[in-house]
Amino acid sequence: GGLFERLRALRMELAKAAGVPPYVVFHDTTLREMALLKPTTLAQLAQLPGIGEKKLERYGPRFLELLRTSLHTFGPETEAGGETPEVAAAIDILRAFARWG
């Protein structure tokens, strides 16, 4: 599937290994941001909503590895997770509201 689905699969794998529900690893919102923005460093990953210091340390390297290999697979021009332009626009609006918090 798309990048979002691959991120969800990794989340499920990590959640099972830790014996926790997937949302405890990262929420779907966080995975969508990852798929959209495709961070390539821990510093970039840390900017996403739902990623604190502990989660960054615990899960960051595995997700970055997947994101980096995806850049080679899909190329940077690919729409993250296959979102429609409308969904991408909605995400941008939500992100703007979140900044005003």
KERONU-531825 format. One line per field, with one value per atom (N, C-alpha, C): residue number from 0; residue in one letter; atom name; x, y, z. Coordinates in Angstrom, 1 decimal, decimal comma, always signed. Last residue first. Layout:
BEGIN
num: [NUM | ...]
residu: [A | ...]
atome: [CA | ...]
X: [X | ...]
Y: [Y | ...]
Z: [Z | ...]
***
This chain:
BEGIN
num: [100 | 100 | 100 | 99 | 99 | 99 | 98 | 98 | 98 | 97 | 97 | 97 | 96 | 96 | 96 | 95 | 95 | 95 | 94 | 94 | 94 | 93 | 93 | 93 | 92 | 92 | 92 | 91 | 91 | 91 | 90 | 90 | 90 | 89 | 89 | 89 | 88 | 88 | 88 | 87 | 87 | 87 | 86 | 86 | 86 | 85 | 85 | 85 | 84 | 84 | 84 | 83 | 83 | 83 | 82 | 82 | 82 | 81 | 81 | 81 | 80 | 80 | 80 | 79 | 79 | 79 | 78 | 78 | 78 | 77 | 77 | 77 | 76 | 76 | 76 | 75 | 75 | 75 | 74 | 74 | 74 | 73 | 73 | 73 | 72 | 72 | 72 | 71 | 71 | 71 | 70 | 70 | 70 | 69 | 69 | 69 | 68 | 68 | 68 | 67 | 67 | 67 | 66 | 66 | 66 | 65 | 65 | 65 | 64 | 64 | 64 | 63 | 63 | 63 | 62 | 62 | 62 | 61 | 61 | 61 | 60 | 60 | 60 | 59 | 59 | 59 | 58 | 58 | 58 | 57 | 57 | 57 | 56 | 56 | 56 | 55 | 55 | 55 | 54 | 54 | 54 | 53 | 53 | 53 | 52 | 52 | 52 | 51 | 51 | 51 | 50 | 50 | 50 | 49 | 49 | 49 | 48 | 48 | 48 | 47 | 47 | 47 | 46 | 46 | 46 | 45 | 45 | 45 | 44 | 44 | 44 | 43 | 43 | 43 | 42 | 42 | 42 | 41 | 41 | 41 | 40 | 40 | 40 | 39 | 39 | 39 | 38 | 38 | 38 | 37 | 37 | 37 | 36 | 36 | 36 | 35 | 35 | 35 | 34 | 34 | 34 | 33 | 33 | 33 | 32 | 32 | 32 | 31 | 31 | 31 | 30 | 30 | 30 | 29 | 29 | 29 | 28 | 28 | 28 | 27 | 27 | 27 | 26 | 26 | 26 | 25 | 25 | 25 | 24 | 24 | 24 | 23 | 23 | 23 | 22 | 22 | 22 | 21 | 21 | 21 | 20 | 20 | 20 | 19 | 19 | 19 | 18 | 18 | 18 | 17 | 17 | 17 | 16 | 16 | 16 | 15 | 15 | 15 | 14 | 14 | 14 | 13 | 13 | 13 | 12 | 12 | 12 | 11 | 11 | 11 | 10 | 10 | 10 | 9 | 9 | 9 | 8 | 8 | 8 | 7 | 7 | 7 | 6 | 6 | 6 | 5 | 5 | 5 | 4 | 4 | 4 | 3 | 3 | 3 | 2 | 2 | 2 | 1 | 1 | 1 | 0 | 0 | 0]
residu: [G | G | G | W | W | W | R | R | R | A | A | A | F | F | F | A | A | A | R | R | R | L | L | L | I | I | I | D | D | D | I | I | I | A | A | A | A | A | A | A | A | A | V | V | V | E | E | E | P | P | P | T | T | T | E | E | E | G | G | G | G | G | G | A | A | A | E | E | E | T | T | T | E | E | E | P | P | P | G | G | G | F | F | F | T | T | T | H | H | H | L | L | L | S | S | S | T | T | T | R | R | R | L | L | L | L | L | L | E | E | E | L | L | L | F | F | F | R | R | R | P | P | P | G | G | G | Y | Y | Y | R | R | R | E | E | E | L | L | L | K | K | K | K | K | K | E | E | E | G | G | G | I | I | I | G | G | G | P | P | P | L | L | L | Q | Q | Q | A | A | A | L | L | L | Q | Q | Q | A | A | A | L | L | L | T | T | T | T | T | T | P | P | P | K | K | K | L | L | L | L | L | L | A | A | A | M | M | M | E | E | E | R | R | R | L | L | L | T | T | T | T | T | T | D | D | D | H | H | H | F | F | F | V | V | V | V | V | V | Y | Y | Y | P | P | P | P | P | P | V | V | V | G | G | G | A | A | A | A | A | A | K | K | K | A | A | A | L | L | L | E | E | E | M | M | M | R | R | R | L | L | L | A | A | A | R | R | R | L | L | L | R | R | R | E | E | E | F | F | F | L | L | L | G | G | G | G | G | G]
atome: [N | CA | C | N | CA | C | N | CA | C | N | CA | C | N | CA | C | N | CA | C | N | CA | C | N | CA | C | N | CA | C | N | CA | C | N | CA | C | N | CA | C | N | CA | C | N | CA | C | N | CA | C | N | CA | C | N | CA | C | N | CA | C | N | CA | C | N | CA | C | N | CA | C | N | CA | C | N | CA | C | N | CA | C | N | CA | C | N | CA | C | N | CA | C | N | CA | C | N | CA | C | N | CA | C | N | CA | C | N | CA | C | N | CA | C | N | CA | C | N | CA | C | N | CA | C | N | CA | C | N | CA | C | N | CA | C | N | CA | C | N | CA | C | N | CA | C | N | CA | C | N | CA | C | N | CA | C | N | CA | C | N | CA | C | N | CA | C | N | CA | C | N | CA | C | N | CA | C | N | CA | C | N | CA | C | N | CA | C | N | CA | C | N | CA | C | N | CA | C | N | CA | C | N | CA | C | N | CA | C | N | CA | C | N | CA | C | N | CA | C | N | CA | C | N | CA | C | N | CA | C | N | CA | C | N | CA | C | N | CA | C | N | CA | C | N | CA | C | N | CA | C | N | CA | C | N | CA | C | N | CA | C | N | CA | C | N | CA | C | N | CA | C | N | CA | C | N | CA | C | N | CA | C | N | CA | C | N | CA | C | N | CA | C | N | CA | C | N | CA | C | N | CA | C | N | CA | C | N | CA | C | N | CA | C | N | CA | C | N | CA | C | N | CA | C | N | CA | C | N | CA | C | N | CA | C | N | CA | C | N | CA | C | N | CA | C | N | CA | C | N | CA | C]
X: [-3,0 | -3,3 | -3,8 | -1,9 | -2,5 | -2,8 | -1,2 | -0,1 | -0,6 | -3,7 | -2,9 | -1,8 | -4,4 | -5,2 | -4,4 | -2,6 | -2,5 | -3,3 | -3,4 | -2,1 | -2,0 | -5,9 | -5,8 | -4,5 | -5,0 | -5,9 | -5,8 | -3,7 | -3,0 | -3,7 | -5,8 | -4,7 | -3,9 | -7,2 | -7,8 | -6,7 | -5,4 | -5,8 | -6,4 | -5,5 | -4,2 | -4,5 | -8,1 | -7,7 | -6,4 | -8,0 | -9,0 | -8,5 | -6,2 | -5,9 | -6,8 | -6,1 | -6,7 | -6,2 | -3,3 | -4,4 | -4,9 | -1,4 | -2,4 | -3,6 | +0,6 | -0,5 | -1,7 | +1,6 | +1,8 | +0,5 | +2,4 | +1,4 | +1,5 | +5,7 | +4,5 | +3,6 | +8,1 | +6,9 | +5,6 | +10,2 | +9,7 | +8,4 | +9,8 | +10,2 | +9,6 | +9,2 | +8,1 | +8,6 | +11,8 | +10,8 | +9,8 | +13,1 | +13,8 | +12,7 | +11,3 | +11,7 | +12,3 | +11,2 | +10,1 | +10,4 | +13,6 | +13,5 | +12,3 | +12,8 | +14,0 | +13,9 | +10,7 | +10,5 | +11,6 | +12,0 | +10,9 | +10,7 | +13,7 | +14,3 | +13,2 | +11,9 | +12,8 | +13,4 | +10,9 | +10,0 | +10,8 | +13,2 | +12,5 | +11,6 | +13,8 | +14,8 | +14,1 | +11,4 | +11,9 | +12,8 | +10,8 | +10,3 | +10,8 | +12,2 | +11,8 | +11,5 | +12,7 | +13,8 | +13,4 | +10,1 | +11,1 | +12,3 | +8,8 | +8,4 | +9,5 | +10,2 | +10,3 | +9,9 | +9,6 | +11,0 | +11,1 | +6,7 | +7,5 | +8,8 | +4,6 | +5,9 | +6,7 | +2,2 | +2,1 | +3,5 | +3,1 | +2,2 | +2,2 | +6,6 | +5,3 | +4,4 | +9,2 | +8,3 | +6,8 | +10,6 | +10,2 | +9,2 | +11,3 | +10,3 | +9,7 | +13,4 | +12,2 | +11,0 | +15,2 | +14,8 | +13,5 | +15,7 | +15,0 | +14,4 | +15,0 | +15,9 | +15,0 | +13,2 | +14,3 | +15,3 | +9,6 | +10,8 | +11,9 | +7,2 | +8,3 | +9,6 | +4,7 | +5,9 | +7,2 | +2,8 | +2,7 | +4,1 | +3,6 | +3,4 | +3,4 | +3,5 | +4,7 | +4,7 | +0,8 | +1,7 | +3,1 | -0,2 | -0,6 | +0,4 | +0,8 | +1,3 | +0,9 | -0,7 | +0,8 | +1,3 | -3,2 | -2,9 | -1,4 | -3,1 | -3,2 | -2,8 | -0,7 | -2,1 | -2,0 | +1,7 | +1,4 | +0,0 | +1,5 | +2,8 | +2,7 | -1,1 | -0,1 | +1,2 | -2,5 | -2,5 | -1,6 | -2,1 | -1,3 | -1,3 | -1,8 | -2,6 | -1,8 | +1,0 | +0,2 | -0,7 | +3,2 | +2,0 | +1,1 | +5,4 | +5,4 | +4,2 | +4,8 | +6,0 | +6,0 | +2,5 | +2,4 | +3,6 | +3,7 | +2,7 | +2,5 | +5,3 | +5,9 | +5,0 | +3,3 | +4,4 | +5,0 | +1,8 | +1,2 | +2,3 | +3,7 | +3,2 | +2,6 | +4,1 | +5,2 | +4,7 | +1,5 | +2,0 | +3,2 | +1,5 | +0,5 | +1,0 | +3,4 | +3,6 | +2,7 | +2,1 | +3,3 | +3,7 | -0,1 | -0,3 | +0,9 | +1,4 | +0,6 | +0,3 | +2,4 | +3,3 | +2,5 | +0,2 | +0,9 | +1,8 | +0,8 | +0,0 | +0,9]
Y: [+27,1 | +26,4 | +27,3 | +27,9 | +28,9 | +28,5 | +25,4 | +26,3 | +27,5 | +24,3 | +23,7 | +24,6 | +25,7 | +25,9 | +25,4 | +24,6 | +26,1 | +26,3 | +22,0 | +22,3 | +23,7 | +22,3 | +21,8 | +22,1 | +23,1 | +24,0 | +23,6 | +20,8 | +22,1 | +23,1 | +19,0 | +18,8 | +20,1 | +20,1 | +20,0 | +19,8 | +19,7 | +21,1 | +21,1 | +16,9 | +17,6 | +19,0 | +16,5 | +16,0 | +16,7 | +17,7 | +18,2 | +17,8 | +16,1 | +17,5 | +18,1 | +12,9 | +13,8 | +15,2 | +10,9 | +11,9 | +12,6 | +8,9 | +9,0 | +9,9 | +9,0 | +8,1 | +8,2 | +11,9 | +11,1 | +10,3 | +11,9 | +12,4 | +11,4 | +12,2 | +11,3 | +11,9 | +13,5 | +14,1 | +13,4 | +12,0 | +13,1 | +13,7 | +8,4 | +9,7 | +10,8 | +5,9 | +6,7 | +7,9 | +4,8 | +4,0 | +4,9 | +6,8 | +6,2 | +5,4 | +7,3 | +8,4 | +7,9 | +4,9 | +5,3 | +6,4 | +5,0 | +4,0 | +4,3 | +7,0 | +7,2 | +6,2 | +5,9 | +7,1 | +7,3 | +3,7 | +3,5 | +4,7 | +5,2 | +4,2 | +3,9 | +6,7 | +7,4 | +6,4 | +4,6 | +5,3 | +6,1 | +3,8 | +2,8 | +3,5 | +6,2 | +5,6 | +4,7 | +6,7 | +7,6 | +6,9 | +5,2 | +4,8 | +5,5 | +6,2 | +4,8 | +4,4 | +8,9 | +8,1 | +6,6 | +9,8 | +10,1 | +9,1 | +9,1 | +8,4 | +8,6 | +10,9 | +9,4 | +8,7 | +13,5 | +13,0 | +11,5 | +13,1 | +13,7 | +13,1 | +13,6 | +12,9 | +13,7 | +14,9 | +13,6 | +12,9 | +16,6 | +16,5 | +15,1 | +17,1 | +16,6 | +16,5 | +17,6 | +18,8 | +18,3 | +15,3 | +15,9 | +17,0 | +15,0 | +14,1 | +14,7 | +16,8 | +17,1 | +16,3 | +15,5 | +16,9 | +17,2 | +13,1 | +13,1 | +14,5 | +13,5 | +13,6 | +13,5 | +13,5 | +12,6 | +12,7 | +13,5 | +14,0 | +13,0 | +13,7 | +12,8 | +13,3 | +15,0 | +15,8 | +15,0 | +12,8 | +14,1 | +14,8 | +10,9 | +10,5 | +11,8 | +12,4 | +11,7 | +11,5 | +13,0 | +14,1 | +13,5 | +10,4 | +11,2 | +12,3 | +9,7 | +9,0 | +9,7 | +11,6 | +11,7 | +10,9 | +10,5 | +11,9 | +12,1 | +8,0 | +8,1 | +9,5 | +8,1 | +8,3 | +8,3 | +5,7 | +7,0 | +7,0 | +3,9 | +4,2 | +5,6 | +4,0 | +4,3 | +4,6 | +3,0 | +4,4 | +4,9 | +0,1 | +0,9 | +2,4 | -1,0 | -0,7 | +0,2 | -3,1 | -1,9 | -1,7 | -4,8 | -5,2 | -4,0 | -4,4 | -3,7 | -4,1 | -5,8 | -6,1 | -5,5 | -4,4 | -5,8 | -6,2 | -1,9 | -2,0 | -3,4 | -2,6 | -2,1 | -2,2 | -3,5 | -4,3 | -3,9 | -1,1 | -2,3 | -3,3 | +0,6 | +0,9 | -0,3 | -0,7 | -0,6 | -0,3 | -0,2 | -1,6 | -1,6 | +2,5 | +1,9 | +0,4 | +2,9 | +3,5 | +2,8 | +1,7 | +1,1 | +1,6 | +3,5 | +2,1 | +1,4 | +5,8 | +5,8 | +4,4 | +4,9 | +5,2 | +5,2 | +2,4 | +3,6 | +3,8 | -1,2 | +0,0 | +1,3]
Z: [+18,8 | +20,0 | +21,1 | +16,4 | +17,3 | +18,7 | +15,4 | +15,7 | +16,6 | +14,9 | +15,9 | +16,4 | +12,6 | +13,8 | +15,0 | +10,8 | +11,1 | +12,4 | +10,7 | +11,2 | +11,6 | +9,5 | +10,9 | +11,5 | +7,0 | +7,8 | +9,3 | +6,1 | +6,2 | +7,1 | +6,0 | +7,0 | +7,2 | +3,9 | +5,3 | +6,3 | +1,8 | +2,2 | +3,6 | +1,7 | +2,0 | +2,5 | +1,0 | +2,3 | +2,7 | -1,6 | -0,5 | +0,9 | -3,0 | -2,7 | -1,6 | -1,3 | -2,4 | -2,0 | -0,4 | -0,1 | -1,3 | -0,6 | -1,6 | -1,3 | +1,3 | +1,6 | +0,6 | -0,1 | +1,1 | +1,2 | -3,5 | -2,5 | -1,3 | -4,6 | -4,4 | -3,3 | -4,8 | -5,4 | -5,1 | -3,7 | -2,9 | -3,5 | -4,2 | -4,6 | -3,9 | -3,4 | -4,0 | -4,6 | -2,6 | -3,3 | -4,1 | -1,3 | -2,5 | -3,3 | +0,6 | -0,2 | -1,5 | +2,0 | +1,2 | +0,2 | +3,4 | +2,3 | +1,4 | +5,2 | +4,3 | +3,1 | +6,6 | +5,8 | +4,8 | +7,9 | +6,9 | +6,0 | +9,5 | +8,6 | +7,5 | +11,0 | +10,1 | +9,0 | +12,6 | +11,6 | +10,6 | +14,0 | +13,2 | +12,1 | +15,5 | +14,5 | +13,5 | +17,1 | +16,1 | +15,0 | +19,4 | +18,1 | +16,9 | +21,6 | +21,5 | +20,1 | +21,1 | +21,5 | +21,2 | +20,7 | +19,7 | +19,9 | +23,1 | +21,8 | +20,7 | +24,8 | +25,0 | +23,7 | +23,7 | +23,8 | +23,9 | +21,6 | +22,7 | +22,7 | +19,2 | +19,4 | +20,4 | +18,7 | +19,3 | +19,5 | +15,7 | +16,9 | +17,4 | +14,9 | +14,6 | +15,9 | +15,6 | +15,4 | +15,1 | +15,6 | +16,9 | +16,8 | +12,9 | +13,5 | +14,8 | +12,8 | +12,0 | +12,6 | +14,5 | +14,8 | +14,1 | +13,2 | +14,5 | +14,9 | +9,7 | +10,8 | +12,1 | +7,7 | +7,5 | +8,7 | +7,3 | +7,9 | +7,7 | +5,5 | +5,3 | +5,9 | +5,5 | +5,6 | +5,3 | +5,2 | +4,4 | +4,3 | +6,9 | +5,5 | +4,6 | +9,3 | +8,9 | +7,4 | +9,4 | +9,3 | +8,8 | +9,7 | +8,5 | +8,3 | +12,2 | +11,1 | +9,8 | +13,8 | +13,7 | +12,5 | +13,4 | +13,0 | +12,9 | +14,5 | +13,1 | +12,6 | +17,3 | +16,7 | +15,2 | +18,3 | +17,7 | +17,2 | +20,6 | +19,9 | +19,2 | +21,3 | +22,3 | +21,7 | +19,2 | +19,4 | +20,5 | +19,4 | +18,4 | +18,7 | +22,8 | +21,6 | +20,7 | +23,8 | +23,9 | +22,7 | +23,7 | +24,4 | +24,7 | +22,2 | +23,5 | +24,3 | +19,9 | +20,6 | +22,0 | +19,1 | +19,5 | +20,4 | +18,5 | +19,5 | +20,0 | +16,3 | +17,5 | +18,7 | +14,4 | +14,8 | +16,2 | +14,2 | +14,7 | +15,2 | +13,0 | +14,3 | +15,0 | +10,6 | +11,5 | +12,9 | +9,5 | +9,7 | +10,7 | +9,4 | +10,3 | +10,5 | +7,4 | +8,7 | +9,7 | +5,3 | +5,7 | +7,1 | +5,0 | +5,4 | +5,9 | +4,2 | +5,4 | +5,9 | +1,7 | +2,8 | +4,2 | +0,3 | +0,4 | +1,6 | +0,0 | +0,0 | +0,0]
***
